Structures are given as structure tokens and as C-alpha cells.
Amino acid sequence: MDESGLGYHETMETHEMLNFKTDCLLKSKMIMGICFDNDLKKLLEKDVQQSIAAIQELKELYKNAKTLS
């Protein structure tokens, strides 16, 4: 049995987390465009930076995903 890479269920869960973090990133960026409170904008900017880092990390995990081919 091949122990390298992600299993099929892990691949699916990684994909779901990647979709969720991408959705969070898009929502934060949209809200930043209509927000007038500077403190909230700073908080949203921090969330955007953390989401970008999480997405990069998930993309690295996703490279080890198994395919059905």
C-alpha cells in the first residue's frame, strides 16, 4: 500500500477547506471596499493576509493529492 500523499478522503477535505478559505478571502475583500471604520478595515486586512497564507499552505498539501486516473 502506498503511504505517500493524501488519501481520497483527505484530498476531499483539503479541497473543501480550500474552497471555504477562498470564499472567506473574497468576502473579506468585498467588505473592505464598503467599510468606513478604520479599525474594522485593519481587522479585515489581517484576515485577508491570514487567509492568503492558509490558502498557500492548503495548495501545497493539495499537490500531494491522489487522483482517480
N, C-alpha and C positions, 0 to 999 in steps of 0.2 A: 504494500500500500504506500502511495506517495504521500509523505508528510509535509512537503514543502508547499507554500502558498496557502491560500484561503480555501476553506470548504465551500460547498454550494450555498449553505445557509448563511455562512459568514459573508460571502460575496453579496447576497441579497440584503443582509442587514447593513453592510457598508454602503451599498447603493442607496438604501432608504435614508441613512444618516447624511449622505452627501446631498441628496435632494432636499432634506429638511434644512441643512445649514445654508444651502444656496437660496432657499426661499426666505430664510431669516435675513440673509445678507441683502437681498433685494428689497424686502420690506423696510429694513433699517435705512437703506439709502433713499428710498422714496419718502419716508417720514422726515428725513433730514432736509429734504427740499422744501417742505412746507412748515417746518418748525421755526418758531421765532425765539424760543427760550434758549439762551446760550448754554446753560447748564445741561439741558436735555440734549442739545447738539453735541456737546462733549461726550456725554454718555453714549449717544448713538455712534459717534466716531470710534469710540473704544470698542463697541460691539462689532462694528464693521471690521476693524483690524483683527479682532479675535476670530471672527467668522472666516476671514480670509486665511488666517493661519490654520484653522481647523480644516478648511476645505483642502488646503495644500497637503496636510497630513493625511486626510482621507484619500486623496488622489494617489498618494504614494502607496497606501495599503491596497487600493483598488488595482494597482499594477500587478499584484500577486494573485489576482482573482482567477479562478478556474472558468473555463468556457465549456460549452456543450459540444464544441466541434471535435 
